[in-house]
């Protein structure tokens, strides 16, 4: 991801927002379901794409998963990210 044109910005955004997103997700009544969905629908496919050498697809899945996590947590920082 860091080699991508916007990779450093994406990493900085992740590290600045992920702790709060996780904290909010953990407080949800259905947190276990949400975490399983994020893992199954985004993390596993992204890792699979990386393992098959499709880094662009992996990045797009990561971005979609990050956006979904923000949505599920109720955090909307007004930032729209794109690959």
Buried (B, 14 or more C-beta within 10 A) or exposed (E): BEEBEBEEEBEEBBEEBEEEBBEBBEEBEEBEEBBEBBEEBBBEBBEEBBEEEBBEBBBBBBBBBBBBBBEBBEBEEEEEBEB
